[in-house]
């Protein structure tokens, strides 16, 4: 559990996050830290490597986690797609993508979902059952995918279950 806190540093309070606009405000280009929904975010891999973060409108998805030249871990996020979600879900998407790197050999879509919601819970972004229910509701309309994303209602229930463990 201590590794979770060291991997994803979220240094703003829930009040700050909720006071910002719903759009994703993040720098373009490779960064070690980005601001999403007003929250400064960074990521490190399971092996302790810092993860480079790119914001691009050219990505046809909310985000991806991958490795590039010489195995460098990166996260690529699309701020336009992020802006379609509430601030809490925007931060969770980043935590989900970070989870792909943070989980190392335990990486899967379902595990990244769990990792992301646990980070939000542990960092104080989800502080009540109401917060959790609103968050899960936002996920319930997401489609599933061939790469392992559960369909929305199942994904939302899985995230609820993960947040309670």
C-alpha positions as YAML, in Angstrom:
chain: A
units: angstrom
residues:
- id: 1
  name: UNK
  ca: [0.00, 0.00, 0.00]
- id: 2
  name: UNK
  ca: [2.83, 2.42, 0.72]
- id: 3
  name: UNK
  ca: [3.95, 1.96, -2.89]
- id: 4
  name: UNK
  ca: [0.60, 3.39, -4.08]
- id: 5
  name: UNK
  ca: [1.24, 6.70, -2.34]
- id: 6
  name: UNK
  ca: [4.76, 6.95, -3.74]
- id: 7
  name: UNK
  ca: [3.70, 6.13, -7.28]
- id: 8
  name: UNK
  ca: [0.95, 8.64, -7.92]
- id: 9
  name: UNK
  ca: [1.45, 11.97, -6.23]
- id: 10
  name: UNK
  ca: [-1.76, 13.93, -5.98]
- id: 11
  name: UNK
  ca: [-1.03, 17.10, -4.10]
- id: 12
  name: UNK
  ca: [-4.25, 19.07, -4.38]
- id: 13
  name: UNK
  ca: [-7.25, 18.71, -2.14]
- id: 14
  name: UNK
  ca: [-10.67, 17.51, -3.26]
- id: 15
  name: UNK
  ca: [-11.98, 21.03, -2.76]
- id: 16
  name: UNK
  ca: [-9.41, 22.43, -5.18]
- id: 17
  name: UNK
  ca: [-10.22, 19.80, -7.77]
- id: 18
  name: UNK
  ca: [-13.95, 20.41, -7.57]
- id: 19
  name: UNK
  ca: [-13.53, 24.17, -7.74]
- id: 20
  name: UNK
  ca: [-11.88, 24.01, -11.18]
- id: 21
  name: UNK
  ca: [-13.70, 23.84, -14.44]
- id: 22
  name: UNK
  ca: [-14.62, 20.45, -15.84]
- id: 23
  name: UNK
  ca: [-12.24, 20.71, -18.77]
- id: 24
  name: UNK
  ca: [-8.86, 19.07, -18.74]
- id: 25
  name: UNK
  ca: [-6.18, 21.68, -18.25]
- id: 26
  name: UNK
  ca: [-2.84, 20.10, -19.05]
- id: 27
  name: UNK
  ca: [0.36, 21.00, -20.77]
- id: 28
  name: UNK
  ca: [1.06, 19.75, -24.28]
- id: 29
  name: UNK
  ca: [4.26, 17.79, -24.82]
- id: 30
  name: UNK
  ca: [6.15, 15.29, -22.72]
- id: 31
  name: UNK
  ca: [6.13, 16.24, -19.07]
- id: 32
  name: UNK
  ca: [6.93, 14.55, -15.76]
- id: 33
  name: UNK
  ca: [3.87, 16.23, -14.22]
- id: 34
  name: UNK
  ca: [0.60, 17.44, -15.71]
- id: 35
  name: UNK
  ca: [-2.44, 19.25, -14.38]
- id: 36
  name: UNK
  ca: [-5.73, 17.49, -14.96]
- id: 37
  name: UNK
  ca: [-8.86, 19.10, -13.52]
- id: 38
  name: UNK
  ca: [-6.52, 21.45, -11.66]
- id: 39
  name: UNK
  ca: [-4.72, 18.58, -9.92]
- id: 40
  name: UNK
  ca: [-0.95, 18.13, -10.36]
- id: 41
  name: UNK
  ca: [-0.31, 14.49, -11.32]
- id: 42
  name: UNK
  ca: [2.76, 12.39, -11.96]
- id: 43
  name: UNK
  ca: [3.45, 8.68, -12.21]
- id: 44
  name: UNK
  ca: [6.19, 6.13, -11.60]
- id: 45
  name: UNK
  ca: [6.35, 2.55, -12.81]
- id: 46
  name: UNK
  ca: [6.40, -0.64, -10.75]
- id: 47
  name: UNK
  ca: [10.19, -0.57, -11.21]
- id: 48
  name: UNK
  ca: [10.53, 3.02, -9.94]
- id: 49
  name: UNK
  ca: [10.96, 4.63, -13.36]
- id: 50
  name: UNK
  ca: [9.42, 8.08, -13.82]
- id: 51
  name: UNK
  ca: [6.71, 7.98, -16.47]
- id: 52
  name: UNK
  ca: [6.75, 10.65, -19.17]
- id: 53
  name: UNK
  ca: [3.30, 12.14, -19.88]
- id: 54
  name: UNK
  ca: [2.10, 13.47, -23.22]
- id: 55
  name: UNK
  ca: [-1.09, 15.41, -23.88]
- id: 56
  name: UNK
  ca: [-2.31, 15.28, -27.47]
- id: 57
  name: UNK
  ca: [-5.54, 15.85, -29.29]
- id: 58
  name: UNK
  ca: [-4.38, 13.34, -31.91]
- id: 59
  name: UNK
  ca: [-5.11, 10.31, -29.74]
- id: 60
  name: UNK
  ca: [-8.37, 8.58, -30.64]
- id: 61
  name: UNK
  ca: [-9.00, 7.57, -27.02]
- id: 62
  name: UNK
  ca: [-9.01, 9.05, -23.53]
- id: 63
  name: UNK
  ca: [-5.54, 7.69, -22.81]
- id: 64
  name: UNK
  ca: [-3.00, 4.93, -23.23]
- id: 65
  name: UNK
  ca: [-0.06, 3.59, -21.25]
- id: 66
  name: UNK
  ca: [2.77, 2.11, -23.26]
- id: 67
  name: UNK
  ca: [6.52, 1.87, -23.57]
- id: 68
  name: UNK
  ca: [8.60, 3.51, -26.28]
- id: 69
  name: UNK
  ca: [12.26, 3.61, -27.30]
- id: 70
  name: UNK
  ca: [14.51, 1.66, -24.95]
- id: 71
  name: UNK
  ca: [11.43, 0.69, -22.96]
- id: 72
  name: UNK
  ca: [10.70, 4.15, -21.51]
- id: 73
  name: UNK
  ca: [7.22, 4.14, -19.94]
- id: 74
  name: UNK
  ca: [4.85, 6.83, -21.17]
- id: 75
  name: UNK
  ca: [1.24, 7.89, -20.73]
- id: 76
  name: UNK
  ca: [-0.58, 9.67, -23.55]
- id: 77
  name: UNK
  ca: [-3.84, 11.47, -22.72]
- id: 78
  name: UNK
  ca: [-6.29, 13.35, -24.94]
- id: 79
  name: UNK
  ca: [-7.47, 16.52, -23.15]
- id: 80
  name: UNK
  ca: [-10.53, 16.84, -25.41]
- id: 81
  name: UNK
  ca: [-11.77, 13.36, -24.49]
- id: 82
  name: UNK
  ca: [-10.91, 13.92, -20.82]
- id: 83
  name: UNK
  ca: [-13.05, 17.08, -20.86]
- id: 84
  name: UNK
  ca: [-16.15, 14.95, -21.48]
- id: 85
  name: UNK
  ca: [-15.91, 13.62, -17.92]
- id: 86
  name: UNK
  ca: [-16.34, 15.08, -14.45]
- id: 87
  name: UNK
  ca: [-13.16, 16.30, -12.73]
- id: 88
  name: UNK
  ca: [-13.06, 13.22, -10.47]
- id: 89
  name: UNK
  ca: [-13.32, 10.86, -13.44]
- id: 90
  name: UNK
  ca: [-10.63, 12.86, -15.28]
- id: 91
  name: UNK
  ca: [-8.20, 12.30, -12.40]
- id: 92
  name: UNK
  ca: [-9.23, 8.63, -12.24]
- id: 93
  name: UNK
  ca: [-8.48, 8.17, -15.95]
- id: 94
  name: UNK
  ca: [-4.95, 9.38, -15.31]
- id: 95
  name: UNK
  ca: [-4.64, 7.10, -12.27]
- id: 96
  name: UNK
  ca: [-5.95, 4.20, -14.39]
- id: 97
  name: UNK
  ca: [-3.27, 4.78, -17.04]
- id: 98
  name: UNK
  ca: [-0.62, 5.20, -14.35]
- id: 99
  name: UNK
  ca: [-1.82, 1.93, -12.85]
- id: 100
  name: UNK
  ca: [-0.86, 0.09, -16.04]
- id: 101
  name: UNK
  ca: [2.76, 1.05, -15.33]
- id: 102
  name: UNK
  ca: [2.55, 0.87, -11.53]
- id: 103
  name: UNK
  ca: [1.19, -2.67, -11.50]
- id: 104
  name: UNK
  ca: [4.07, -4.16, -13.50]
- id: 105
  name: UNK
  ca: [3.49, -7.91, -13.90]
- id: 106
  name: UNK
  ca: [-0.01, -7.57, -12.39]
- id: 107
  name: UNK
  ca: [-1.17, -5.21, -15.13]
- id: 108
  name: UNK
  ca: [-4.65, -5.68, -16.63]
- id: 109
  name: UNK
  ca: [-7.52, -3.35, -17.43]
- id: 110
  name: UNK
  ca: [-9.50, -4.49, -14.40]
- id: 111
  name: UNK
  ca: [-6.49, -4.19, -12.08]
- id: 112
  name: UNK
  ca: [-5.73, -0.69, -13.44]
- id: 113
  name: UNK
  ca: [-9.35, 0.31, -12.73]
- id: 114
  name: UNK
  ca: [-8.97, -0.94, -9.16]
- id: 115
  name: UNK
  ca: [-5.59, 0.67, -8.68]
- id: 116
  name: UNK
  ca: [-6.92, 4.01, -9.90]
- id: 117
  name: UNK
  ca: [-9.94, 4.09, -7.59]
- id: 118
  name: UNK
  ca: [-7.86, 3.00, -4.60]
- id: 119
  name: UNK
  ca: [-5.42, 5.84, -5.24]
- id: 120
  name: UNK
  ca: [-8.32, 8.30, -5.38]
- id: 121
  name: UNK
  ca: [-9.71, 6.86, -2.15]
- id: 122
  name: UNK
  ca: [-6.34, 6.83, -0.38]
- id: 123
  name: UNK
  ca: [-5.56, 10.40, -1.48]
- id: 124
  name: UNK
  ca: [-8.92, 11.66, -0.18]
- id: 125
  name: UNK
  ca: [-10.64, 12.34, -3.50]
- id: 126
  name: UNK
  ca: [-13.39, 9.84, -2.67]
- id: 127
  name: UNK
  ca: [-14.47, 10.55, 0.89]
- id: 128
  name: UNK
  ca: [-18.02, 9.27, 1.10]
- id: 129
  name: UNK
  ca: [-20.46, 6.75, -0.27]
- id: 130
  name: UNK
  ca: [-22.07, 9.61, -2.19]
- id: 131
  name: UNK
  ca: [-18.73, 10.43, -3.89]
- id: 132
  name: UNK
  ca: [-18.28, 6.77, -4.76]
- id: 133
  name: UNK
  ca: [-21.82, 6.39, -6.13]
- id: 134
  name: UNK
  ca: [-21.52, 9.52, -8.28]
- id: 135
  name: UNK
  ca: [-18.16, 8.32, -9.58]
- id: 136
  name: UNK
  ca: [-19.51, 4.84, -10.39]
- id: 137
  name: UNK
  ca: [-22.54, 6.35, -12.11]
- id: 138
  name: UNK
  ca: [-20.21, 8.29, -14.43]
- id: 139
  name: UNK
  ca: [-18.48, 5.03, -15.38]
- id: 140
  name: UNK
  ca: [-21.68, 3.06, -15.91]
- id: 141
  name: UNK
  ca: [-22.26, 4.36, -19.44]
- id: 142
  name: UNK
  ca: [-18.80, 3.42, -20.75]
- id: 143
  name: UNK
  ca: [-18.62, 0.72, -23.40]
- id: 144
  name: UNK
  ca: [-16.58, -2.42, -22.89]
- id: 145
  name: UNK
  ca: [-13.70, -3.25, -25.21]
- id: 146
  name: UNK
  ca: [-11.88, -6.14, -26.82]
- id: 147
  name: UNK
  ca: [-8.74, -5.31, -24.79]
- id: 148
  name: UNK
  ca: [-10.39, -6.09, -21.46]
- id: 149
  name: UNK
  ca: [-12.45, -3.10, -20.37]
- id: 150
  name: UNK
  ca: [-15.61, -4.35, -18.73]
- id: 151
  name: UNK
  ca: [-18.94, -2.96, -19.99]
- id: 152
  name: UNK
  ca: [-20.00, 0.16, -18.07]
- id: 153
  name: UNK
  ca: [-22.34, -1.33, -15.44]
- id: 154
  name: UNK
  ca: [-19.91, -4.17, -14.66]
- id: 155
  name: UNK
  ca: [-16.97, -1.78, -14.65]
- id: 156
  name: UNK
  ca: [-18.77, 0.56, -12.24]
- id: 157
  name: UNK
  ca: [-19.61, -2.31, -9.88]
- id: 158
  name: UNK
  ca: [-16.03, -3.60, -10.04]
- id: 159
  name: UNK
  ca: [-14.70, -0.14, -9.16]
- id: 160
  name: UNK
  ca: [-17.11, 0.09, -6.20]
- id: 161
  name: UNK
  ca: [-15.96, -3.33, -4.98]
- id: 162
  name: UNK
  ca: [-12.30, -2.34, -5.36]
- id: 163
  name: UNK
  ca: [-12.75, 0.90, -3.45]
- id: 164
  name: UNK
  ca: [-14.15, -1.02, -0.48]
- id: 165
  name: UNK
  ca: [-11.12, -3.35, -0.18]
...
